[in-house]
Amino acid sequence: MNDHAFTFNDAALVARADGTLWWPQERLLCVSDLHLGKSERIARKGGNLLPPYETQDTLWRLEAAIAAVQPERVICLGDSFDDITAAQSVPDEARRSLMHLQAGREWIWIEGNHDPGPVDIGGTHRDEVTVGPLTFRHITDGKTIGEVSGHYHPKASVRGAGFARACFLMDRRKLILPAFGAYTGGLSVGHTALRSLFAAEGLAILTGKRALPVPLSACLRR
């Protein structure tokens, strides 16, 4: 078993090793911070020219995640595109890939700070959505119980586990997903911005070859 099953606000969830969140009872797959088109946006803004393959690589991995569980609903937790222009400039091949992934299932784009507006690539656009005991939004409000969000791109490392890995972060009130995009960086769980959000008994679930749950207190500060 490479994934980590757990209960959050009475919902039986699975943190998958690939960084997606699976809710079997609802046949719902959740993914955060795809940042599609990041290389194009950086080049457009005069930054370094990065190999323009991250969008298709991210979509290939998303396709594999969807094929593994066959969800009936997919929720993308915001910052799915690196900005609105990137969303409007998605290459035809990537657009076809997205339309293929959306076929036969409900697809929800949650509004993010990078993509605060509707996209014309199928699916529905929402500020947030509540399903049963869980509320899905891009950035935590720090108050809602049963909240699932993204935005922070958390990463953690523990002794013996090598380099820092993208990770889920959770406590009794909130759950933050790792960034899924190929060119996304990460924020250490030791950073004040994240430490201040979680209770002392918080848990990090590292992604990689397998989902590894560790107490937040055991994560190295970097």
N, C-alpha and C positions, 0 to 999 in steps of 0.2 A: 504494500500500500504506500504510494508516494505522496498522497494528499493527506490533509489534516481535517477530520470531521469534528465539529464543535457545535454547541448550542449558543445562540446569541438572541436575547430577548424572546425566548421561546421558539425561535426559528432554528431548525436543524440545517446547518450550512456546511459547506466544504470549501476550505481554502486549498485551491489546486496549486500544484508545484509550478505551474506555468504563470501564476499571478492572477488568474481569474477566480471569481467567486461563484460557486455553484449552489443553487437552492433546489434540491431534487423534488421536494413536494410541489413547488410551483413551476417546475421545469424552466427555471429562470437562470440565465448566465449573466453575470455582471463583470464589466471590465472598465478600467479607468485610464485616462490620460494617454490616449493613442498618439497624440501630437502628429497626426499625418501631415505631410508637407513641410516638416521642419527644415529640411535642407534647402528647399526652395525659398522659404521665408528668410532664412539667414543670408542666402545669396542676394535676394532682393533688397535686403537692408544693408548690403555692402560688407557683410561678414565673410568669414572663410568659406571657400567653396568645398562643400562636403560631397562625397559620392551620393548621387540622387537616388539611392535604392532603399532608403529606410521605410518609405511608405509601403512598398510591395513586400518587404521583409516582415513588417508589422502585420500586414494583412494575411500573409502566409501562416504566421503563428496563430493569428485569430481564427483562421479557417481550421487549423488543426484543433484548436480548443473547442470550437463549435462541433466539429466532426466527432470529437470524443464523447460528448454528452447529449448531442442533439436537442438543444433547448427549444422550447416553444416561444420564449421571449428573451430578448437580449436588451440589456440596459447599458449604455455607454455613459459613464459618469462625468462627462464634461472634458474640455480640452481634447476633444477627439481630433480636432484640426488645430494647427499651430496658430492660425488666425483666420479671419473670414476670407481674406484673399486666397489663402492656401486651400480653403474649402471650395472656393469657386474655381480653383485652378487644378483640381485633382485630375491627373492623367486619365485618359480613356480606359487604359487597362485596369487601373485601380478602381475607377468608377464601376466598371463591369464586375470586378471582384466583389465590391460592396453590394451591388444589386443581387449578385448570386447568393451571398451570405444572408441577405434579407429575405429571400424568397421563401414563402410558406411559414414565416414566423413574424411575431410582433417585434418591432425594433424601435427603441426609444433613445433619442439623443437628449441627454441632460445638458442644459446650458452651462458653459464653463467661463472662466475669465478670459481665456484665449479665443473662444468662439461663442460670444454672447448673442447669437442670433440663429434663425433657422437655416438649414442647409437643404439643397435641392437634390438630395441623393436618397430619396425614399425614407421611410420611417416617419416618426412623429417627433416633434421638438417640445420639450417640457423644461420648466424651471426646476421642478423636483417631482417626484412621484412616490406615493405611499402604496405599499402592497402588504396587506395584513399588518403584522407588528413592526414592519421595517419602513423607514423613510430613506429614499435615495436622493442625494443631492451632490453637488460638486465640492463645496467647501463646508466643513462642519460649522454649525452654529454654537457648538460647545455646550448646548443645553438639551437638545432633543434626545430622548431615550430610544434606543433602537435605530440609530442613525448610521447609514452607510455612505461614505464619501471618499473623495480622492484628493487631488490638488497638491499634496505635499511631497509626493514621490519618495516615501520613506525607505531608507536603507539601514541595515544593521549588520554587525559582525560580532562573532563570539569567538572565544579562544578555541583554536583547533579547527575552525570552519573556514579559514582562509580569508579571501577578500570580502568586502562588504557586499551583501546581497540585498536586492529589492525585497521588501517585506510588507506584510499586513501588520497593522497595529490595532489593538483592541483592548477595551476594558468592559465593564458592565454596561456602559451607556453608548459607546460609539465604536465604530469599526472603520478604519481608513485603509483603502486598497493601495497596493503598489502601482507605479506607473507601468504601463504595458508597452509603450512605444519604444522602437529600436534606438532612437537618439535621445531618450530622456535621461537626464542626470538623476541625482538623488540627494535627499537631505538626511543627514545622520539622525538616528533616533535620539542621540545625545544632545541635539540642538535644542536650545531653549524653546523655540517655536513649537516643537513637538512635545518635549518633556512637560511643558506647562498644560498640555491638553489632557494628559492621561494620569489616572490614579497610580499610586505606587505599585498596585498589583497588576498593572497592565502587562499585556503579552505581545511579543513580536513573533510572527510566523514567517520565517525566512523562506524564500523561493529558491528554485534551482533544480537539481536532480530530484529532490524530494522536499516537501514542505516540512520545515523544522520549527516546531514551537519552542520558544524559550522565554523565560520571564524577562520583562523589560529591564529589570534591575541587573540582569546578567549580561546585557549587551555592552560592548566596549564603547566608551566615550571617545569620539574622534571629531 
